[in-house]
Amino acid sequence: MNEEIQQNELRVNVSTKDGKDESLGILTKAEALAKAKELGGLDLILINENSDPPVCKIVDYSKYRYAQEKKRKEKAKNSKATEIKEVKMSYKIGEHDYDVRLKAATKFIKQGNRVKATVQFRGREIQHDKLGFDLLDRLADDLDGMANMEGRPRREGKSIGAILSPTPEVVKAINDAKRLKEKEKKKAKAESLVKREADIAAGRAVAEEYDDDEEDDEDEIIGGVLDGIDLDDDDDYDDDDDMDASLDELLGSSKETDDLFA
């Protein structure tokens, strides 16, 4: 990457806004590094050193690494050989036990796993190895349509084994189901987010309405208290005049009384 690249002549590509690669042609290492710096301080990554000339790409290294890791995980998730399960049998297995092994193998295949079917022998029982081969062929026939046998059964010491893999149709159905489940999960998450935002908005509306009602109630209480109070100052003066007139009527008007209350 960048100065660590040993080759001097490079075929350089750069990512466009739509995610496609645009060729800048063949450049020297110095020209490619200058171009990477000109495009916003990007990095020069060696993609294929075995090509003639080697192929490089101008990218943001952190984003490039993230994209590569995402592809790797996606590939591993969709791999049809994620795990090998095993079912073991005796060459003289009974019908009930065989049905149990067949049910287990069917379950593993439907999960997208490969199945190793093993027929075990003890001591001199290995001389009946043909019965073991026949038993594995029977298992493959019973799983026909959902699994294929990889090659022929092989003898391994005192056992005979065969690998059964899910058919492409089964793998496709499993991957489609996984994608549908992920899609539904994302949809449910989006709906939950929308509902939560709606609940928050509704809560704010209720709070605002409650505040308005509180203000109205306060106005009504204050108004009720003030209804019994006369705030007109002129009336107080009128009351004083009336009181003076009443005293004049009660005591009468004379020079002595006038002098007394002057």
Backbone as a ProteinNet text record, in pm:
[ID]
protein_1_A
[PRIMARY]
MNEEIQQNELRVNVSTKDGKDESLGILTKAEALAKAKELGGLDLILINENSDPPVCKIVDYSKYRYAQEKKRKEKAKNSKATEIKEVKMSYKIGEHDYDVRLKAATKFIKQGNRVKATVQFRGREIQHDKLGFDLLDRLADDLDGMANMEGRPRREGKSIGAILSPTPEVVKAINDAKRLKEKEKKKAKAESLVKREADIAAGRAVAEEYDDDEEDDEDEIIGGVLDGIDLDDDDDYDDDDDMDASLDELLGSSKETDDLFA
[TERTIARY]
84.4	0	88.5	53.1	125.9	275	359.2	504	559.2	483.4	530.5	526.9	455.1	446.5	584.5	632.5	767.5	773.3	667.3	668.1	660.7	724.7	729.3	623.6	584.5	484.1	356.8	245.7	121	2.4	-92.4	-220.6	-315.3	-363.7	-435.2	-583.9	-667	-812	-855.5	-969.6	-1025.4	-1175.5	-1233	-1377	-1451.5	-1562.2	-1647.3	-1757.6	-1838.4	-1944	-2049.2	-2070.5	-2171.1	-2114.8	-1992.4	-1933.9	-1857.9	-1852.8	-1781.6	-1636	-1553.1	-1411	-1383.3	-1306.5	-1266.5	-1114.2	-1069.5	-927.2	-858.2	-746.1	-663.8	-545.1	-539.9	-431.5	-308.5	-196.3	-69.9	6.4	39.4	109.1	231.7	324.8	436.6	387.7	465.2	427.8	414.8	506	502.5	378.6	344.2	224.1	98	93.4	-23.7	-41.4	68.5	61.1	17.9	68.1	29.1	-119.9	-168.5	-310.7	-397	-352.3	-426.1	-435.4	-325.4	-323.7	-414.2	-414.2	-496.4	-645.7	-682.9	-824.2	-874.8	-798.3	-846.2	-771.6	-643.4	-563.9	-602	-633	-671.5	-546.8	-569.5	-459.9	-447.4	-325.8	-297.5	-281.5	-377.9	-381	-342.7	-253.2	-214	-319.3	-387.7	-495.6	-446.7	-367.7	-318.3	-173.3	-81.7	60.1	110.3	32.8	75.9	41.3	-39.8	-75.5	43.1	39.7	148.6	89.2	105.3	166.9	71.9	122.7	38.2	-77.4	-190.8	-310.8	-323.2	-342.9	-362.7	-495.7	-541	-667	-652.6	-704.9	-702.9	-833.7	-824.1	-942.9	-912.1	-1019	-1004	-982.4	-864.6	-829.7	-926.3	-971.6	-1062.9	-1194.7	-1246.2	-1371.3	-1350.4	-1233.5	-1203	-1194.6	-1129.6	-1116.2	-1251.9	-1337	-1471	-1552.6	-1544.6	-1618.8	-1571.4	-1439.6	-1385.3	-1428.5	-1429.6	-1471.7	-1620	-1699.2	-1842.5	-1867.1	-1790.5	-1802.7	-1763.3	-1656.9	-1610.2	-1715.1	-1776.1	-1878.9	-2001.1	-2039.2	-2153.9	-2127.4	-2005.1	-1968.8	-1970.6	-1919.7	-1917.8	-2059.1	-2145.7	-2282.8	-2359.5	-2331.7	-2403.1	-2332.3	-2223.8	-2150.2	-2234.3	-2231.7	-2311.3	-2238.8	-2117.6	-2040.4	-1996.1	-2090.3	-2056.4	-2007.8	-2062.4	-2026.5	-2056.4	-1980.3	-2004.2	-2059.4	-2178.9	-2240.1	-2218.1	-2232.4	-2207.3	-2318.6	-2358.6	-2450.3	-2378.8	-2383.8	-2314.6	-2416.4	-2384.8	-2475.6	-2395.9	-2464.8	-2409.9	-2465.4	-2390.4	-2436.5	-2562.9	-2588.2	-2708.2	-2808.8	-2815.9	-2904.5	-3050.6	-3133.2	-3275.6	-3350	-3474.5	-3552.8	-3577.8	-3611.5	-3639.8	-3516.1	-3402.2	-3277.9	-3237.9	-3263.8	-3232	-3317.6	-3445.4	-3534.3	-3487.3	-3433	-3380.5	-3261.1	-3169.9	-3052.7	-3094.5	-3192.5	-3241.5	-3304.5	-3380.1	-3442.2	-3336.4	-3229.1	-3121.3	-3047.9	-3018.3	-2949.3	-3034.6	-3165.3	-3256.4	-3255.4	-3255.7	-3251.7	-3123.3	-3009.8	-2881.3	-2877.2	-2927	-2926.2	-3012.1	-3129.3	-3219.9	-3163.6	-3065.9	-2998.4	-2883.8	-2857.3	-2750.3	-2616.7	-2614.3	-2488.6	-2462.5	-2335.5	-2298.1	-2305	-2330.6	-2346.5	-2248.5	-2174.1	-2087.8	-2158.9	-2196.8	-2263.7	-2158.2	-2152.6	-2049.5	-2113.2	-2070.5	-2111.7	-1993.9	-2015.6	-1908.3	-1914.2	-1795.3	-1783.7	-1697.3	-1721.4	-1642	-1575.7	-1447	-1374.7	-1387.4	-1433.2	-1440.2	-1565.5	-1648.4	-1767.6	-1730.6	-1606	-1563.6	-1574.9	-1582.2	-1597.9	-1733.6	-1825.5	-1958.7	-1965.1	-1852.4	-1847.2	-1946.5	-1984.2	-2081.4	-2214.6	-2251.1	-2375.3	-2363.8	-2241.7	-2219.6	-2235.5	-2180	-2194.9	-2341.9	-2413.2	-2555.7	-2636.1	-2600.4	-2671.6	-2652.2	-2530.5	-2503.9	-2576.1	-2582.8	-2658.4	-2806.4	-2857.8	-2998.7	-3024.2	-2931.6	-2946.8	-2945.9	-2856.3	-2850.1	-2979.2	-3037.2	-3163.7	-3277.3	-3279.4	-3386	-3374.4	-3252.7	-3232.1	-3231.1	-3270.8	-3270.9	-3363.3	-3316.5	-3394.1	-3350.2	-3285.1	-3236.2	-3086.5	-3024.3	-2881.1	-2820.2	-2694.9	-2618	-2497	-2462.6	-2343.9	-2220.8	-2119.2	-1994.6	-1905.4	-1908.6	-1829.5	-1891.8	-1812.6	-1857.8	-1813.3	-1886.8	-1844.6	-1703.9	-1628.1	-1489	-1468.8	-1383	-1352.2	-1239.5	-1260.2	-1162.1	-1138.8	-1039	-1012.6	-1128.9	-1190.4	-1304.1	-1436.6	-1443.4	-1567.3	-1572.8	-1691.5	-1713.2	-1788.8	-1740.9	-1803.3	-1834.8	-1930.2	-1968.1	-2014	-1990.4	-2031	-2153.7	-2255.1	-2377.6	-2390.6	-2410.5	-2420.4	-2558.8	-2607.1	-2737.8	-2736.6	-2847.4	-2857.9	-2861.1	-2828.6	-2834.4	-2971.3	-3078.1	-3213.3	-3234.2	-3182.9	-3196.1	-3114.8	-2993.5	-2908.7	-2975.4	-3033	-3100.9	-3220.2	-3298	-3414.4	-3371.8	-3261.6	-3211.6	-3166.9	-3092.2	-3044.2	-3158.7	-3259.4	-3376.6	-3450.5	-3462.6	-3530.4	-3454.1	-3320	-3238.4	-3254.1	-3251.3	-3266.2	-3403.9	-3507.5	-3643.1	-3654	-3591	-3593.6	-3522.9	-3407.6	-3334.2	-3414.8	-3483.4	-3566.3	-3680.2	-3745.3	-3855.3	-3805	-3685.3	-3627.2	-3600.2	-3544.5	-3518.2	-3648.6	-3752.2	-3882.1	-3943.5	-3936	-3990.8	-3916.6	-3785.5	-3705.9	-3744.4	-3765.1	-3804.5	-3942.8	-4036.2	-4171	-4167.6	-4081.7	-4069.1	-4015.5	-3921.4	-3863.8	-3969.5	-4048.9	-4155.4	-4257.5	-4295.8	-4393.2	-4340	-4210.9	-4151.8	-4150.3	-4116.4	-4116.1	-4257.2	-4357.7	-4496.6	-4540.8	-4499.4	-4534.9	-4471.5	-4346.3	-4278.1	-4350.2	-4389.5	-4461.4	-4595.6	-4666.3	-4795.3	-4778.1	-4671.8	-4644.3	-4618.7	-4545.8	-4520.7	-4650.4	-4738.8	-4865.6	-4951.6	-4955.9	-5033.7	-4976.6	-4842.7	-4778.3	-4810.9	-4805.9	-4837.8	-4984	-5074.5	-5216.7	-5239.7	-5167.1	-5179.6	-5133.1	-5022.8	-4972.8	-5074	-5138.4	-5240.1	-5357.5	-5401.8	-5513.4	-5476.4	-5350.4	-5304.6	-5313.1	-5269	-5274.2	-5417.9	-5510	-5651.8	-5710.1	-5675.9	-5728.2	-5678.7	-5551.9	-5497.7	-5569.4	-5595.8	-5667.2	-5806.6	-5876.1	-6011.1	-6009.4	-5909.8	-5901.9	-5877.1	-5781	-5750.9	-5871.3	-5939.7	-6058.2	-6167.7	-6184.5	-6287.6	-6257.8	-6132.2	-6093.8	-6116.8	-6080.6	-6093	-6235.7	-6327.3	-6467.1	-6527.2	-6485.9	-6542.8	-6472.1	-6375.8	-6299.7	-6324.6	-6365	-6387	-6260	-6196.4	-6068.2	-6080.8	-6206.1	-6227.6	-6205	-6103.3	-6068.4	-6174.4	-6249.9	-6351.3	-6459.6	-6490.3	-6595.4	-6553.7	-6421.2	-6374.4	-6395.2	-6366.5	-6389.4	-6536.2	-6625.1	-6769.4	-6813.6	-6756.6	-6793.8	-6753.4	-6637.1	-6593.7	-6689.5	-6737.2	-6830.7	-6961.5	-7007.7	-7133.8	-7122	-7003.7	-6982.5	-6985.8	-6925.7	-6926.7	-7067.9	-7148.2	-7287.1	-7367.3	-7345.6	-7419.8	-7387.1	-7263.2	-7223	-7287.4	-7297.2	-7361.6	-7506.8	-7574.9	-7716.3	-7733.6	-7639.9	-7653.2	-7622.2	-7521.5	-7477.3	-7533.6	-7580.8	-7626.8	-7511.2	-7538.4	-7433.2	-7437.6	-7327.8	-7317.4	-7172.4	-7154.4	-7017.1	-6930.8	-6989.5	-6908.9	-6867.8	-6962.8	-6929.3	-6833.8	-6853.3	-6759.8	-6618.9	-6610.2	-6476.6	-6418.6	-6512.3	-6465.3	-6403.3	-6464.7	-6418.3	-6338.1	-6299.3	-6217.3	-6080.2
-119.4	0	125.1	221.7	349	327.9	381	375	233.2	140.9	3.6	-74.3	-24.3	-91.3	-88	-205.3	-216.7	-183.8	-215.4	-197	-48.1	-11.3	129.4	163.4	65.3	87.3	13.5	87.7	31.5	65	-29.2	0.1	45	167.3	228.7	245.7	205.3	225.6	313.3	377.6	459.3	438	436.6	417.2	546.2	533	648.6	658.8	763	784.8	674.3	612.8	506.6	369.2	364.6	239.4	161	208.8	138.9	184.6	102.2	134.9	206.4	312.6	387.5	375.4	336.5	315.6	449	469.7	588.2	555.2	429.1	386.3	343.1	336.5	294.7	418.4	419.4	532.8	482	571.9	537.1	541.7	483.9	482.6	624.8	712.5	850.8	922.6	900	962.4	911.8	780.6	722.7	777.8	790.7	845.5	991.7	1066.7	1208	1219.3	1128.5	1128.9	1095.5	1000.3	963.3	1081.2	1155.7	1273.8	1382.7	1396.2	1498.5	1470.8	1344.8	1306.9	1312.5	1373.9	1393.5	1313.2	1289.9	1217.3	1071.6	1007.8	866.6	777.8	646.6	549.7	473.4	428.9	347.6	203.2	116.7	-22.1	-114.9	-210.9	-310.9	-421.3	-436.4	-533.5	-665.9	-660.7	-782.2	-760.5	-815.3	-795.5	-890.3	-994.1	-1090.5	-1046	-940.7	-890.4	-813.3	-794.7	-721.6	-604.2	-480.4	-441.4	-468	-465.7	-488.1	-387.2	-434	-350	-288.8	-157.7	-85.3	-9.9	29.4	102.8	216.2	332	448.1	449.9	430.4	422.6	480.7	496.1	523.8	387.3	365.6	232	180.6	266.3	222.1	173.6	247.1	205.1	78	68.5	-50.5	-174.1	-159.7	-272.9	-314.3	-215.7	-245.7	-321.4	-277.7	-343.3	-486.8	-508.4	-642.9	-734.9	-683.6	-763.5	-797.9	-703.5	-727.4	-836.3	-833	-936.1	-1072.6	-1075.6	-1202.4	-1265.1	-1183	-1233.7	-1281.6	-1208	-1247.2	-1379.7	-1395.7	-1520.2	-1637.3	-1616	-1722.9	-1759.5	-1657.9	-1682.1	-1762.7	-1738.4	-1806.7	-1933.4	-1970.2	-2089.4	-2214.1	-2304.4	-2426.9	-2534.5	-2507.5	-2605.9	-2543.8	-2491.5	-2422.1	-2517.5	-2639.1	-2731.3	-2874.2	-2968	-3109.5	-3176.6	-3231.6	-3308.9	-3457.3	-3538.7	-3681.7	-3766	-3869.5	-3971.3	-4105.7	-4182.1	-4310.9	-4424.5	-4534.7	-4649.2	-4778.6	-4884	-5019.3	-5081.2	-5173.4	-5234.5	-5317.9	-5357.9	-5436.4	-5353.1	-5226.1	-5133.5	-5171.9	-5153.3	-5181.7	-5068.6	-5098.4	-4999.9	-4872	-4886.6	-4768.1	-4679.9	-4744.1	-4666.8	-4602.7	-4673	-4616.2	-4491.8	-4499.2	-4383.7	-4263.6	-4292.3	-4183.7	-4117.5	-4199.4	-4145.3	-4069.3	-4121.5	-4054.3	-3919.1	-3913.4	-3787.8	-3684.8	-3731.9	-3641	-3588	-3675.6	-3633.5	-3534.2	-3559.9	-3468	-3329.9	-3327.2	-3199.7	-3123.3	-3192.8	-3128	-3073.2	-3151.5	-3108.7	-2983.6	-2980.4	-2865.9	-2740.7	-2759.4	-2644.3	-2594.1	-2665.4	-2624.6	-2688.2	-2785.5	-2851.5	-2975.1	-3008.4	-3135.8	-3243.6	-3365.7	-3476.5	-3588.3	-3630.3	-3747.1	-3867.1	-3961	-4083.7	-4193.2	-4252.6	-4351.9	-4483.1	-4593.1	-4727.5	-4790.1	-4826.7	-4878.6	-5031.7	-5091.7	-5237.1	-5267	-5384.1	-5427.7	-5562	-5567.4	-5692.4	-5746.1	-5870.4	-5938.3	-5900.6	-5807	-5764.5	-5695.2	-5649.9	-5576.5	-5661.4	-5794.2	-5880.6	-5862.6	-5797	-5768.6	-5625.5	-5576.3	-5437.5	-5406.3	-5508.8	-5484.5	-5435.9	-5488.5	-5443.4	-5296.5	-5255.6	-5115.5	-5024.3	-5064.8	-4986.5	-4976.5	-5087.9	-5089.4	-4995.9	-4993.6	-4907.5	-4759.3	-4721.5	-4582.3	-4546.3	-4640.5	-4616.1	-4597.1	-4674	-4661.3	-4523.3	-4478.4	-4345.9	-4237.3	-4249.7	-4151.1	-4149.1	-4268.5	-4276.9	-4212.8	-4234.2	-4176.3	-4024.2	-3971.6	-3826.1	-3766.3	-3845	-3798.8	-3677.6	-3577.6	-3454.5	-3343.7	-3379.8	-3275.6	-3286.9	-3401	-3418.3	-3505.5	-3477.1	-3556.6	-3616	-3738.8	-3801.1	-3753.7	-3709.7	-3663.9	-3785.4	-3831.1	-3950.2	-4075.9	-4181.2	-4309.1	-4323.6	-4407.7	-4433.5	-4491.2	-4455.1	-4502.6	-4574.6	-4674.9	-4752.1	-4682.4	-4663.6	-4597.3	-4685.2	-4771.8	-4863.5	-4959.7	-4957.9	-5045.5	-4970.7	-4878.2	-4805.5	-4767.8	-4736.3	-4691.2	-4558.9	-4459.7	-4328.5	-4266.7	-4174.4	-4100.9	-3962	-3864	-3725.2	-3693.2	-3639.3	-3597.8	-3445.8	-3378.5	-3231.7	-3188.1	-3075.1	-3024.2	-2994.3	-3016	-2983.9	-2832.4	-2782.7	-2637.5	-2578.6	-2655.9	-2606.2	-2583.7	-2676.7	-2663.1	-2543.1	-2528.4	-2415.7	-2283.1	-2276.8	-2154.1	-2123.8	-2226.9	-2206.5	-2156.5	-2212	-2169.3	-2024	-1987.8	-1850	-1752.5	-1793.4	-1706.8	-1684.9	-1791.6	-1780.7	-1687.9	-1697.5	-1610.1	-1464	-1440	-1301.3	-1245.7	-1330.7	-1286.7	-1255	-1338	-1314.8	-1184.9	-1160.1	-1036.3	-915.2	-930.3	-821.1	-789.9	-895.1	-875.6	-813.4	-853	-797.7	-648.4	-610.1	-468.6	-389.6	-451.5	-384.7	-362.9	-467.1	-455.5	-348.8	-340.1	-239.3	-99.1	-83.2	47.8	87.2	-9.2	19.2	55.9	-13.9	15.9	158.1	198.1	332.8	438.7	413.2	507.7	519.4	405.1	405.2	480.9	460	528.7	679.4	721.5	864.5	922	842.9	887.6	900.2	805	810	932	960.3	1077.3	1205.9	1213.5	1331.6	1345.9	1232.6	1236.6	1280.6	1232.7	1273.1	1422.1	1476.5	1620.9	1698.3	1649.9	1718.9	1719.4	1603.9	1594.7	1689.3	1695.5	1784.1	1929.8	1967.3	2105.7	2138	2042.9	2063.9	2077.4	1996.3	2003.4	2139.4	2190.8	2322.1	2431.4	2422.2	2520.6	2516.8	2393.1	2380.1	2438.1	2417.3	2472.6	2624.9	2685.6	2831.1	2881.1	2809.4	2849.1	2840	2732.8	2716.8	2828.8	2865.8	2974.6	3105.9	3129	3252.3	3254.4	3136.4	3130.4	3155.2	3097	3116.2	3262.3	3323.5	3464.8	3551.6	3519	3597.3	3585.4	3462.4	3443.1	3520.4	3526.4	3601.7	3751.2	3800.3	3944.5	3988.8	3890	3929.1	3995.8	3956.9	4012.5	4138.1	4180.8	4299.5	4414	4532	4650.9	4733.5	4737.7	4807.3	4952.7	5006.4	5144	5239.3	5322.9	5415.8	5522	5560.7	5666.5	5627.1	5495.6	5450.1	5473.1	5456.4	5480.5	5626.2	5712.7	5854.3	5884	5821.1	5840.4	5794.2	5679.4	5628.8	5726.5	5789	5888.4	6005.9	6051.1	6164.5	6127.4	6003.2	5959.5	5956.3	5909.5	5903.6	6044	6141	6279.3	6333.6	6304.1	6352.1	6290.8	6163.3	6095.7	6157.9	6191.7	6254.5	6391.9	6464.6	6597.3	6582.9	6481.5	6463.1	6423.6	6338.7	6289.2	6396.5	6473.4	6570.5	6710.5	6727.8	6860.8	6950.5	7063.4	7154	7279	7303.7	7424.8	7468.6	7585.2	7639.8	7556.3	7510.5	7435.8	7302	7233	7103	7115.8	7221.2	7240.8	7263.5	7341.6	7365.6	7239.1	7149.7	7027.1	6930.4	6915.4	6819.5	6883.7	7012.4	7078.1	7018.2
0	0	0	-82	-90.1	-114.5	-28.7	-49.7	-40.5	19	35.2	-96.4	-195.1	-324.7	-391.5	-433.5	-488.5	-638.5	-711.4	-856.4	-890.5	-1001.3	-1040.9	-1145.9	-1228.4	-1332.8	-1294.9	-1289.6	-1237.1	-1327.2	-1333.1	-1396.9	-1285.6	-1294.9	-1182.2	-1213.9	-1118.3	-1124.5	-1006.8	-1023.5	-915.6	-912.1	-792.7	-777.5	-808.3	-883.4	-913.6	-808.8	-818.4	-720.5	-723.5	-841.3	-851.7	-815.1	-763.3	-717.8	-822.6	-944.1	-1050.7	-1055.7	-1121.3	-1134.3	-1266.4	-1258.7	-1378.4	-1393.8	-1512.2	-1535.7	-1564.3	-1497.3	-1522.3	-1612.5	-1656.3	-1744.5	-1666.7	-1737.2	-1676.6	-1628.6	-1499.1	-1438.1	-1362.4	-1341.1	-1254.1	-1109.7	-1021.5	-879.8	-826.7	-865.2	-818.3	-869.1	-997.9	-1055.2	-986.3	-957.4	-891.6	-750	-677.1	-541.7	-543.4	-642.6	-655.8	-687.3	-771.7	-808.2	-687	-606.2	-485.2	-389	-377	-290.5	-346.2	-478.7	-544.6	-526.3	-519.9	-506.9	-363.4	-276.5	-139.3	-35.5	-60.3	38.7	50.9	-63.6	-62.7	-62.4	-62.4	-55.6	-187.1	-215.7	-333.5	-287	-325.8	-279.3	-394.2	-366.4	-465.8	-468	-582.3	-594.5	-650.5	-758	-823.2	-865.5	-786.5	-816.2	-924.7	-958.1	-1059.8	-1201.7	-1211.4	-1344.3	-1404.2	-1535.3	-1602.8	-1681.1	-1634.2	-1506.1	-1389.5	-1266.9	-1149.3	-1142.7	-1090.9	-1083.8	-944.6	-942.2	-816.2	-820.8	-704.3	-696	-595.3	-634.3	-545	-466.6	-335.5	-250.7	-112.5	-34.9	108.1	174.4	232.6	281.1	387.2	477.4	583.5	524.4	422.4	358.2	275.8	211.7	131.4	220.8	335	427	482.7	513.4	563.8	459.5	333.4	225.7	204.3	211.9	195	308.4	429.2	543.7	534.8	485.1	467.6	363.5	253.7	150.9	205.5	285.6	341.1	432.5	516.4	606.4	529.5	424.9	342.7	272.8	224.7	156.5	253.4	372.5	472.9	516	523.9	566.8	463.8	336	229.5	180.5	247.4	205.5	229.5	133.3	146.3	226.4	266	342.4	473.8	549.9	672.6	781.1	783.9	891.4	847.4	900.5	870.4	996.3	984.4	1092.8	1063.7	1166.2	1146.2	1206	1133.5	1185.3	1175.5	1283.6	1288.2	1297.3	1230.3	1226.4	1231.5	1269.2	1257.5	1129.7	1069.7	944.5	966.2	1093.3	1124.6	1205.3	1175.3	1245.2	1223.6	1327.4	1317	1246.5	1206	1130.5	1210.4	1337.1	1419.1	1432.1	1462.7	1476.9	1344.1	1235.4	1103.9	1077.5	1111.9	1092.6	1175	1294.6	1378.7	1310.1	1254.6	1184.3	1058.6	987.6	866.8	901.5	1010	1053.1	1090.5	1159.1	1197.6	1074.8	980.1	857.9	779.3	773.3	703.3	767.6	900.6	973	941.9	943.8	916.2	773.2	678.3	537.7	520.2	584.1	570.9	637.1	725.7	787.6	701.3	589.7	499.1	529.2	619.2	656.9	571.3	558.4	497.6	604.6	562.2	657.3	622.9	724	708.1	768.1	682.6	728.1	743.8	861.7	892.4	937.6	875.9	918	991.4	1117.1	1201.4	1212.3	1220	1234.7	1356.5	1415.3	1528.9	1496.4	1525.2	1505.9	1364.2	1355.4	1226.2	1147	1201.6	1128	997	984.7	866.2	740.8	758.2	642.1	576	646.8	590.4	536.8	488.2	444.4	332.4	251.4	144.2	200.9	317.5	381.4	421.8	458.3	492.3	371.9	257.6	134.9	94.6	107.1	71.3	162.4	290.5	385.6	351.2	313.2	275.3	145.8	51.8	-71.5	-40.9	53.1	92.9	153.7	238.4	299.2	192.9	95.1	-12.8	-93.3	-118.1	-191.7	-113.4	18.9	102.2	111.4	89.5	92.7	-48.2	-145.8	-284	-298.8	-370	-388	-295.2	-184.2	-93.7	-66.8	-103.1	-80.6	-189.3	-220.5	-317.2	-247.7	-283	-226.3	-302.1	-227.9	-289.1	-317.2	-439.4	-474.5	-417.9	-411.1	-358.5	-213.3	-133.4	4.4	7.3	108.7	120.3	253.3	246.9	366.7	442.6	572.2	658	780.8	774.4	885	902.3	1021.9	1049.2	1036.7	945.1	917.9	770.3	724.2	586.6	595.8	523.5	532.3	397.3	397.8	277.3	318.4	231.4	256.3	171.2	235.9	167.7	178.8	65.4	62.7	16.5	68.1	23.7	-126.4	-192.4	-335	-352.6	-473.9	-497.6	-467.5	-493.4	-466	-316	-235.1	-90	-41	-92.7	-52.9	-88.7	-209	-253	-163.3	-129.3	-43	95	147.4	278.6	275.1	170.1	158.3	137.8	59.8	38.7	170.3	249.1	378.6	472.2	469.1	554.1	512.9	380.9	333.6	368.8	356	390.1	539	620.4	765	800.5	736.7	762.1	716	601	548.7	644.6	695.9	790.1	920.3	961.2	1082.6	1066.9	950.5	924	916.7	854.3	842.2	979.4	1064.4	1199.8	1279.4	1260.4	1330.4	1285.2	1152.7	1099.7	1151.5	1153.6	1203.3	1351.5	1427.1	1569.4	1590.6	1505.2	1515.6	1484.2	1379.1	1342.1	1454.3	1513.6	1622.7	1743.5	1772.6	1887.6	1865.6	1743.6	1713.4	1723.3	1676.3	1685.4	1831.2	1915.1	2057.6	2124.5	2086.7	2143.9	2103.9	1973.6	1925.8	1996	2015.2	2083.7	2229.1	2292.3	2430.5	2442.4	2344.7	2346.1	2329.9	2240.2	2217	2343.5	2413.5	2537.1	2642.8	2651.6	2749.9	2720.9	2592.3	2555.7	2586.8	2558.4	2586.4	2737	2815.5	2961.1	3012.5	2957.3	2997.7	2965.4	2847.3	2810.9	2907.6	2944.5	3039.3	3175.5	3216.9	3345.2	3344.2	3232.3	3221.3	3224	3156	3155.5	3295.4	3368.7	3504.7	3595.8	3581.5	3663.2	3633	3503.1	3466.2	3527.1	3526.7	3582.1	3732.7	3802.5	3948.4	3982.3	3912.6	3937.6	3906.3	3795.5	3759	3863.7	3920.8	4023	4149.6	4186.9	4306	4285.9	4169.7	4142.8	4122.7	4092.6	4070.1	4194.2	4313.2	4436.8	4484.9	4410.8	4453.8	4357.6	4412.7	4329.3	4332.7	4216.8	4208.7	4165.7	4161.4	4116.9	4233.6	4233.3	4341.6	4362.5	4258.1	4269.3	4366.1	4371.9	4463.6	4607.3	4635.8	4772.7	4812.4	4719	4747.6	4767.8	4689.4	4705.2	4841.9	4889.9	5021.5	5130.2	5116.1	5214.7	5219.5	5102	5096.9	5163.4	5138.8	5199.3	5351.7	5401.6	5546.6	5607	5540.7	5590.1	5596.1	5492.7	5489.6	5602.3	5634.1	5741.9	5877.1	5899.6	6025.4	6040.7	5930.8	5936	5976.2	5920.9	5953.6	6100	6148.8	6285.8	6388.6	6368.8	6468.1	6443.6	6322.9	6290.1	6253.4	6203.1	6159.8	6245.1	6312.1	6392.5	6392.6	6443.6	6443.2	6536.2	6654.4	6749.6	6692	6628.8	6573.6	6457.8	6380.4	6269.6	6321	6433.7	6489.7	6549.1	6605.5	6670.7	6568.2	6450.9	6350.3	6238.7	6262.6	6158.3	6155.6
[MASK]
++++++++++++++++++++++++++++++++++++++++++++++++++++++++++++++++++++++++++++++++++++++++++++++++++++++++++++++++++++++++++++++++++++++++++++++++++++++++++++++++++++++++++++++++++++++++++++++++++++++++++++++++++++++++++++++++++++++++++++++++++++++++++++++++++++++

